[in-house]
Amino acid sequence: MHEPRREQVSPLFPVDGFRVLDSMLTNARRVSRELNTILAEIGLREDSWRTLLALEARPGMLMSDIAEALTVSNATVTRLVNDLVDEGSVYRKPGPDDGRSIVVHLSRQGRQRLARANALIEGRLDFTPIAPSFHTLSR
């Protein structure tokens, strides 16, 4: 008696592909842990660093645009921005079109902090993916 053939969801994502998804999530958690350890040395967290990074890429972002870029809630962005304002890394200005909207800018201190964080990350983050290839899973 032979083992029944495994059904595939699609040619690119076999049923065993869930192992790939699990490996991707494991990698993300591992990188996040390592990143937070590095960033803690200069008083940053991953979410704060990602906010600074987004503001460097797109200066003068609306709070809602930051939330979308980071894939977090508006409440989370409010907390992040409040913390970064308190630390002097960003500042807020009223939006140009609507008195209710808020535009967030990276301050000089925020640029320096981001540059320092990026240098630490570049020099120390060790990331080697551990996900098996689809070829390995299809055997």
C-alpha positions in Angstrom: 0.0 0.0 0.0 1.4 3.4 -0.9 0.9 6.8 0.7 -1.9 8.9 -0.8 -0.6 11.8 -2.9 -0.8 15.2 -1.2 -3.1 17.7 -2.8 -1.7 21.1 -3.8 -3.5 24.4 -3.1 -1.6 25.9 -6.1 1.7 25.1 -7.9 3.4 27.9 -5.9 2.0 27.1 -2.5 1.7 23.4 -1.8 0.0 22.1 1.3 3.5 21.6 2.8 4.0 25.3 2.0 2.5 26.0 5.4 5.9 25.0 6.7 7.4 27.8 4.6 4.9 30.2 6.1 5.8 29.0 9.6 9.5 29.5 8.8 8.9 33.0 7.5 7.1 33.9 10.7 9.8 32.4 12.8 12.4 34.4 10.8 10.4 37.6 11.4 10.2 37.0 15.1 13.9 36.2 15.3 14.9 39.3 13.3 12.5 41.5 15.4 14.0 40.2 18.7 17.6 40.9 17.4 16.6 44.3 16.1 15.0 45.3 19.3 18.1 44.2 21.3 20.3 46.4 19.0 17.9 49.4 19.1 17.5 49.3 22.9 21.2 50.4 23.1 20.1 53.9 21.9 16.6 53.9 23.5 14.6 52.9 20.4 12.2 50.1 19.7 11.4 48.5 16.4 8.2 50.4 15.9 9.8 53.8 16.7 12.7 53.0 14.3 10.2 52.1 11.6 8.4 55.4 12.1 11.6 57.4 11.8 12.5 55.3 8.7 9.1 56.1 7.1 9.4 59.8 7.9 12.8 59.9 6.3 11.5 58.2 3.1 8.4 60.5 3.0 8.9 63.7 4.9 5.8 65.4 6.3 3.5 62.4 6.6 0.0 62.5 7.9 -0.6 60.4 10.9 -3.0 58.2 8.9 -0.3 57.7 6.3 2.2 56.6 8.9 -0.4 54.1 10.2 -0.9 52.7 6.7 2.9 52.5 6.1 3.5 50.6 9.3 0.3 48.6 9.1 -0.7 49.6 12.6 -3.8 51.3 14.0 -4.2 55.1 14.3 -4.1 54.7 18.1 -0.7 53.0 17.9 0.7 55.8 15.7 -0.6 58.4 18.1 1.3 56.7 20.9 4.5 56.3 18.8 4.4 59.9 17.6 3.7 61.2 21.1 6.7 59.3 22.4 9.0 60.5 19.6 7.8 64.1 20.1 8.7 63.8 23.8 12.1 62.5 22.8 12.7 65.3 20.3 12.9 63.0 17.3 9.9 64.3 15.5 7.6 67.3 15.5 4.0 67.9 14.5 2.4 70.6 12.4 -1.2 71.2 11.4 -2.1 69.8 8.0 -2.3 72.2 5.1 -5.8 71.3 4.0 -7.6 70.5 7.2 -7.1 72.1 10.6 -7.8 68.6 12.1 -5.1 66.7 10.3 -1.6 66.5 11.7 1.6 66.3 9.6 4.7 64.7 11.3 8.2 65.7 10.4 11.6 64.2 11.4 13.7 66.6 13.5 17.4 67.1 13.2 17.8 65.0 16.3 15.5 62.3 14.8 17.7 62.2 11.7 20.8 61.8 13.8 19.2 59.1 15.9 18.0 57.2 12.8 21.5 57.4 11.2 23.0 56.0 14.4 20.3 53.2 14.6 20.9 52.3 10.9 24.7 52.2 11.5 24.2 49.9 14.5 21.8 47.7 12.5 24.0 47.5 9.5 27.0 46.5 11.6 25.4 44.0 13.8 22.1 42.5 12.5 22.8 39.0 11.5 20.0 37.6 9.4 20.2 34.4 7.5 16.9 33.0 6.3 16.1 29.5 7.6 13.0 28.8 5.4 13.2 25.6 3.3 12.9 26.1 -0.4 9.8 25.1 -2.4 12.0 22.6 -4.3 12.8 20.8 -1.0 9.2 20.7 0.0 8.0 19.3 -3.3 10.1 16.1 -2.9 
